[in-house]
Amino acid sequence: MLDFQPIGGVSLALGESPVWDDRRELVFLCDIPTGRLLALRLGEGIVREWVLGENVCSIGLCESGRLVVALSREIILFDPDSGLSEPLAQLDGELETNRFNDGKVGPDGAFWIGTTDQRAQREAICSLYRISVDGQMVVRKTGLVISNGLAWSPDGRIMYHSDSAGRWIERHDFDPATGAMGEKLRIVEPGETDGRPDGGAIDCDGNYWSAGVSAGCLNEYAPDGTLQHKHAVPVPSPTMPCFCGPDLKTLLVTSHRYLSTEALERHPLAGSVLLAQSAVAGTPVHRMREF
């Protein structure tokens, strides 16, 4: 049983996209609606923050030490040491109300990121993109509502992807050298009480950990979609797990506070960043390849 404890003094509106930087020994994460990029040191809490835009939606690491950062409709390369940034890519060809959402660097060294429909009546009009360091942005999947849950198997040959509104998790064969994807295979369709799929992570055994954002849990799935374990968390809306620490056995989970006043009174830890010690390690984080 995982014993999750909140990091003191940390409460986010919509915490997302935690990623472990083994070189700096920091976790970078974001608070989407406040436009903040945060650096967290295990055992200390938040040690630095930057306000980068209207939304900071997701983050990845680069070989150079820079970060690839998704803002609402722009991808930038950001140096947390100097504070300097440069544009990489722009979201075009989608409704102005769409924005970038979950993104991760894949084993192919590219940044993979999807979009989300922010309107009250959402439709399947969003996409998943592959972005290389030269800014080339290629559509790899369409017909999505809230693209989410990107993660890759330990050998890089399986890519996992979910749609939080479509309530499904799919896997694709994946070529880690070229980024080529195979046909989709839908492995599970979690309902509201099961835990709608939000962000995801992979452990060293190849199991896929999905934040059950509607059910206060982490769902640990085998590669075929079999539910291995359902881990309760002390917040109603966890958003993304991340294995971190030198041994990758510290499990960090972000969450959000988009709840009613009554629900917030019942769940005072909503919006917390949680930590637990895991018996199984995660997999090393991929970095964006740069010329």
Kinemage of the C-alpha trace (Angstrom):
@kinemage 1
@onewidth
@group {chain A} dominant
@subgroup {mainchain}
@vectorlist {calphas} color= white
{ca met a 1} P 0.000 0.000 0.000
{ca leu a 2} L 1.352 3.391 -0.973
{ca asp a 3} L 1.463 5.987 1.806
{ca phe a 4} L 1.048 9.375 0.124
{ca gln a 5} L 1.982 12.509 2.036
{ca pro a 6} L 1.529 16.106 0.814
{ca ile a 7} L 4.508 18.399 0.369
{ca gly a 8} L 3.971 21.173 2.877
{ca gly a 9} L 3.074 24.615 1.612
{ca val a 10} L 2.347 23.505 -1.962
{ca ser a 11} L -1.185 23.990 -3.297
{ca leu a 12} L -1.771 24.338 -7.037
{ca ala a 13} L -4.843 25.221 -9.074
{ca leu a 14} L -4.095 22.575 -11.726
{ca gly a 15} L -0.768 20.877 -11.100
{ca glu a 16} L 0.524 18.896 -14.074
{ca ser a 17} L 3.431 17.443 -16.043
{ca pro a 18} L 5.978 16.582 -13.327
{ca val a 19} L 9.296 15.417 -14.800
{ca trp a 20} L 12.426 14.290 -12.947
{ca asp a 21} L 15.672 16.018 -13.967
{ca asp a 22} L 18.384 13.653 -12.723
{ca arg a 23} L 21.173 16.115 -13.548
{ca arg a 24} L 19.814 18.908 -11.367
{ca glu a 25} L 18.069 16.521 -8.957
{ca leu a 26} L 14.893 18.554 -9.334
{ca val a 27} L 11.316 17.853 -10.355
{ca phe a 28} L 9.987 20.393 -12.842
{ca leu a 29} L 6.200 20.734 -12.927
{ca cys a 30} L 3.624 23.337 -13.865
{ca asp a 31} L 0.474 24.990 -12.561
{ca ile a 32} L -1.413 25.385 -15.820
{ca pro a 33} L -3.815 28.314 -15.259
{ca thr a 34} L -1.346 30.474 -13.295
{ca gly a 35} L 1.250 30.180 -16.074
{ca arg a 36} L 3.914 29.000 -13.635
{ca leu a 37} L 6.803 26.637 -14.177
{ca leu a 38} L 8.017 25.294 -10.823
{ca ala a 39} L 11.205 23.561 -9.657
{ca leu a 40} L 10.797 21.244 -6.682
{ca arg a 41} L 13.573 19.603 -4.672
{ca leu a 42} L 12.652 16.425 -2.824
{ca gly a 43} L 12.843 17.039 0.909
{ca glu a 44} L 12.640 20.824 0.480
{ca gly a 45} L 9.636 21.693 -1.668
{ca ile a 46} L 9.409 24.432 -4.313
{ca val a 47} L 12.803 26.119 -4.726
{ca arg a 48} L 12.224 28.260 -7.858
{ca glu a 49} L 9.392 29.406 -10.084
{ca trp a 50} L 8.965 31.264 -13.352
{ca val a 51} L 5.825 32.873 -14.820
{ca leu a 52} L 5.952 32.063 -18.542
{ca gly a 53} L 2.535 32.757 -19.999
{ca glu a 54} L -1.229 32.526 -19.796
{ca asn a 55} L -0.965 28.752 -19.379
{ca val a 56} L 1.995 26.461 -18.911
{ca cys a 57} L 0.580 23.149 -20.068
{ca ser a 58} L 3.407 20.587 -20.103
{ca ile a 59} L 7.180 20.211 -19.909
{ca gly a 60} L 10.002 18.024 -21.219
{ca leu a 61} L 13.777 17.902 -20.787
{ca cys a 62} L 16.354 18.642 -23.510
{ca glu a 63} L 19.848 17.187 -23.941
{ca ser a 64} L 21.307 20.686 -23.503
{ca gly a 65} L 19.693 21.165 -20.087
{ca arg a 66} L 17.000 23.431 -21.456
{ca leu a 67} L 13.319 22.600 -21.106
{ca val a 68} L 10.781 22.253 -23.874
{ca val a 69} L 7.656 23.987 -22.597
{ca ala a 70} L 4.137 24.051 -23.996
{ca leu a 71} L 2.239 27.290 -23.473
{ca ser a 72} L -1.378 27.708 -24.594
{ca arg a 73} L -0.617 27.664 -28.339
{ca glu a 74} L 3.163 27.930 -28.516
{ca ile a 75} L 6.090 25.612 -27.801
{ca ile a 76} L 9.248 27.256 -26.482
{ca leu a 77} L 12.736 26.169 -25.440
{ca phe a 78} L 13.463 27.590 -21.996
{ca asp a 79} L 16.742 27.744 -20.073
{ca pro a 80} L 15.950 27.672 -16.332
{ca asp a 81} L 19.499 28.742 -15.498
{ca ser a 82} L 19.501 31.952 -17.548
{ca gly a 83} L 15.748 32.525 -17.867
{ca leu a 84} L 16.123 32.911 -21.640
{ca ser a 85} L 13.693 31.330 -24.090
{ca glu a 86} L 13.202 30.954 -27.815
{ca pro a 87} L 10.152 29.933 -29.855
{ca leu a 88} L 10.030 26.457 -31.350
{ca ala a 89} L 6.546 25.841 -32.791
{ca gln a 90} L 3.065 27.337 -32.972
{ca leu a 91} L -0.363 25.702 -32.887
{ca asp a 92} L -2.131 26.449 -36.168
{ca gly a 93} L -5.118 24.911 -37.885
{ca glu a 94} L -7.173 24.291 -34.736
{ca leu a 95} L -9.945 26.333 -33.122
{ca glu a 96} L -8.697 29.352 -31.189
{ca thr a 97} L -10.334 27.870 -28.088
{ca asn a 98} L -8.106 24.778 -28.282
{ca arg a 99} L -4.830 24.720 -26.379
{ca phe a 100} L -1.913 22.379 -25.878
{ca asn a 101} L -2.267 19.793 -23.121
{ca asp a 102} L -0.254 16.760 -21.994
{ca gly a 103} L 3.194 16.487 -23.576
{ca lys a 104} L 6.330 14.363 -23.126
{ca val a 105} L 9.619 13.728 -24.846
{ca gly a 106} L 9.617 10.274 -26.424
{ca pro a 107} L 12.440 7.757 -26.894
{ca asp a 108} L 12.838 9.150 -30.433
{ca gly a 109} L 14.050 12.461 -28.935
{ca ala a 110} L 10.996 14.428 -30.119
{ca phe a 111} L 8.364 16.239 -28.066
{ca trp a 112} L 4.954 14.594 -28.327
{ca ile a 113} L 1.982 16.734 -27.367
{ca gly a 114} L -1.767 16.755 -27.811
{ca thr a 115} L -4.445 19.404 -27.614
{ca thr a 116} L -7.670 19.864 -25.665
{ca asp a 117} L -11.016 21.451 -26.497
{ca gln a 118} L -11.664 24.008 -23.732
{ca arg a 119} L -15.279 24.782 -24.648
{ca ala a 120} L -18.113 23.711 -22.342
{ca gln a 121} L -19.494 21.428 -25.064
{ca arg a 122} L -16.362 19.591 -26.065
{ca glu a 123} L -16.001 17.794 -29.387
{ca ala a 124} L -13.516 15.350 -30.890
{ca ile a 125} L -11.618 18.051 -32.807
{ca cys a 126} L -8.163 17.788 -31.223
{ca ser a 127} L -4.917 16.128 -32.307
{ca leu a 128} L -1.642 14.566 -31.201
{ca tyr a 129} L 1.565 16.039 -32.648
{ca arg a 130} L 5.227 15.086 -32.906
{ca ile a 131} L 7.576 18.098 -32.728
{ca ser a 132} L 11.274 17.807 -33.536
{ca val a 133} L 13.894 20.264 -32.335
{ca asp a 134} L 13.879 22.070 -35.714
{ca gly a 135} L 10.254 23.009 -35.032
{ca gln a 136} L 8.737 20.571 -37.533
{ca met a 137} L 5.272 19.723 -36.216
{ca val a 138} L 3.541 16.654 -37.646
{ca val a 139} L 0.008 15.444 -36.855
{ca arg a 140} L 0.083 11.826 -35.703
{ca lys a 141} L -3.459 11.309 -34.424
{ca thr a 142} L -6.794 13.129 -34.811
{ca gly a 143} L -10.354 12.921 -33.477
{ca leu a 144} L -9.400 13.572 -29.851
{ca val a 145} L -11.231 15.545 -27.165
{ca ile a 146} L -8.622 15.806 -24.362
{ca ser a 147} L -5.326 14.259 -25.431
{ca asn a 148} L -3.535 12.854 -22.393
{ca gly a 149} L -1.571 10.049 -20.753
{ca leu a 150} L 1.559 9.831 -22.920
{ca ala a 151} L 4.150 7.278 -21.791
{ca trp a 152} L 6.499 4.712 -23.349
{ca ser a 153} L 7.465 1.174 -22.379
{ca pro a 154} L 10.955 0.617 -20.899
{ca asp a 155} L 12.328 -0.529 -24.283
{ca gly a 156} L 10.624 2.375 -26.094
{ca arg a 157} L 8.677 0.058 -28.404
{ca ile a 158} L 5.179 0.734 -27.044
{ca met a 159} L 3.560 4.153 -26.771
{ca tyr a 160} L 0.575 4.690 -24.460
{ca his a 161} L -1.949 7.476 -25.017
{ca ser a 162} L -5.330 8.342 -23.524
{ca asp a 163} L -8.298 10.629 -24.021
{ca ser a 164} L -9.669 11.928 -20.729
{ca ala a 165} L -13.061 12.762 -22.227
{ca gly a 166} L -13.195 9.716 -24.488
{ca arg a 167} L -12.399 7.601 -21.416
{ca trp a 168} L -9.982 5.251 -23.125
{ca ile a 169} L -6.330 4.210 -23.040
{ca glu a 170} L -4.663 2.999 -26.230
{ca arg a 171} L -1.272 1.590 -27.087
{ca his a 172} L 0.695 1.728 -30.320
{ca asp a 173} L 3.748 -0.129 -31.533
{ca phe a 174} L 6.513 2.456 -31.647
{ca asp a 175} L 9.883 2.762 -33.377
{ca pro a 176} L 12.218 4.540 -30.903
{ca ala a 177} L 14.659 5.382 -33.707
{ca thr a 178} L 12.214 7.142 -36.046
{ca gly a 179} L 9.089 7.858 -33.991
{ca ala a 180} L 6.907 5.804 -36.343
{ca met a 181} L 3.623 4.628 -34.770
{ca gly a 182} L 1.681 1.469 -35.432
{ca glu a 183} L -2.091 1.073 -35.412
{ca lys a 184} L -3.936 1.797 -32.173
{ca leu a 185} L -5.046 -0.960 -29.810
{ca arg a 186} L -7.590 0.135 -27.203
{ca ile a 187} L -6.683 -1.705 -24.007
{ca val a 188} L -9.127 -0.292 -21.443
{ca glu a 189} L -12.082 2.099 -21.159
{ca pro a 190} L -12.199 3.348 -17.548
{ca gly a 191} L -15.456 4.929 -16.387
{ca glu a 192} L -15.985 7.728 -13.877
{ca thr a 193} L -15.895 5.468 -10.829
{ca asp a 194} L -12.912 3.546 -12.214
{ca gly a 195} L -10.956 6.743 -12.692
{ca arg a 196} L -11.040 8.671 -15.966
{ca pro a 197} L -7.501 8.588 -17.415
{ca asp a 198} L -5.376 11.712 -16.970
{ca gly a 199} L -1.553 11.746 -16.971
{ca gly a 200} L 0.443 8.522 -17.116
{ca ala a 201} L 3.815 7.004 -16.256
{ca ile a 202} L 5.593 3.677 -16.815
{ca asp a 203} L 7.426 1.570 -14.242
{ca cys a 204} L 10.468 -0.612 -14.937
{ca asp a 205} L 8.253 -3.707 -15.157
{ca gly a 206} L 6.336 -2.148 -18.049
{ca asn a 207} L 3.144 -1.414 -16.147
{ca tyr a 208} L 1.259 1.777 -17.035
{ca trp a 209} L 0.212 4.036 -14.137
{ca ser a 210} L -2.772 6.255 -14.942
{ca ala a 211} L -4.047 9.095 -12.763
{ca gly a 212} L -7.727 8.373 -12.167
{ca val a 213} L -8.763 12.013 -12.083
{ca ser a 214} L -12.441 11.288 -11.379
{ca ala a 215} L -11.951 8.655 -8.667
{ca gly a 216} L -9.070 9.701 -6.387
{ca cys a 217} L -6.761 6.898 -7.451
{ca leu a 218} L -3.838 5.701 -9.523
{ca asn a 219} L -4.699 2.765 -11.748
{ca glu a 220} L -1.795 0.432 -12.460
{ca tyr a 221} L -2.403 -1.478 -15.694
{ca ala a 222} L -0.505 -4.335 -17.304
{ca pro a 223} L 0.416 -3.732 -20.977
{ca asp a 224} L -2.730 -5.593 -22.069
{ca gly a 225} L -4.964 -3.328 -19.961
{ca thr a 226} L -5.486 -5.717 -17.048
{ca leu a 227} L -5.857 -3.746 -13.818
{ca gln a 228} L -3.018 -4.821 -11.536
{ca his a 229} L -3.641 -2.469 -8.618
{ca lys a 230} L -5.864 0.480 -7.753
{ca his a 231} L -3.918 2.804 -5.459
{ca ala a 232} L -5.957 5.279 -3.403
{ca val a 233} L -4.616 8.829 -3.085
{ca pro a 234} L -5.731 11.415 -0.493
{ca val a 235} L -7.047 13.858 -3.110
{ca pro a 236} L -10.177 13.475 -5.262
{ca ser a 237} L -8.538 14.555 -8.536
{ca pro a 238} L -4.967 13.343 -9.133
{ca thr a 239} L -3.645 14.534 -12.480
{ca met a 240} L -0.280 12.862 -13.193
{ca pro a 241} L 2.192 10.441 -11.578
{ca cys a 242} L 5.972 10.729 -11.927
{ca phe a 243} L 8.724 8.408 -10.697
{ca cys a 244} L 11.592 10.491 -9.371
{ca gly a 245} L 14.579 10.505 -7.021
{ca pro a 246} L 18.032 8.965 -7.641
{ca asp a 247} L 16.581 5.421 -7.618
{ca leu a 248} L 13.317 6.429 -9.377
{ca lys a 249} L 11.362 4.933 -6.483
{ca thr a 250} L 9.803 8.148 -5.185
{ca leu a 251} L 6.333 8.421 -6.669
{ca leu a 252} L 5.129 12.018 -7.042
{ca val a 253} L 1.530 12.840 -7.951
{ca thr a 254} L 0.063 16.232 -8.874
{ca ser a 255} L -3.606 17.172 -8.433
{ca his a 256} L -6.093 19.977 -9.029
{ca arg a 257} L -8.512 22.146 -7.025
{ca tyr a 258} L -11.315 22.524 -9.592
{ca leu a 259} L -13.982 21.427 -7.110
{ca ser a 260} L -17.081 22.929 -5.553
{ca thr a 261} L -16.716 24.894 -2.307
{ca glu a 262} L -18.342 22.035 -0.449
{ca ala a 263} L -15.988 19.481 -2.018
{ca leu a 264} L -12.946 21.614 -1.180
{ca glu a 265} L -14.057 21.720 2.452
{ca arg a 266} L -14.262 17.929 2.448
{ca his a 267} L -10.953 17.547 0.578
{ca pro a 268} L -8.515 20.136 1.946
{ca leu a 269} L -5.550 18.437 0.254
{ca ala a 270} L -6.951 19.015 -3.259
{ca gly a 271} L -4.278 20.751 -5.319
{ca ser a 272} L -1.461 19.211 -3.283
{ca val a 273} L 1.670 17.570 -4.625
{ca leu a 274} L 1.928 14.134 -3.031
{ca leu a 275} L 4.891 11.830 -2.414
{ca ala a 276} L 5.097 8.111 -1.614
{ca gln a 277} L 7.817 5.486 -1.663
{ca ser a 278} L 7.255 2.863 -4.345
{ca ala a 279} L 8.432 -0.737 -4.278
{ca val a 280} L 8.958 -0.583 -8.038
{ca ala a 281} L 11.135 1.950 -9.861
{ca gly a 282} L 10.134 4.066 -12.810
{ca thr a 283} L 12.005 4.349 -16.099
{ca pro a 284} L 14.598 7.022 -16.996
{ca val a 285} L 13.253 10.197 -18.559
{ca his a 286} L 13.884 10.829 -22.264
{ca arg a 287} L 15.470 14.089 -23.412
{ca met a 288} L 14.835 16.064 -26.569
{ca arg a 289} L 17.640 15.635 -29.080
{ca glu a 290} L 19.223 18.891 -30.211
{ca phe a 291} L 21.490 19.611 -33.136
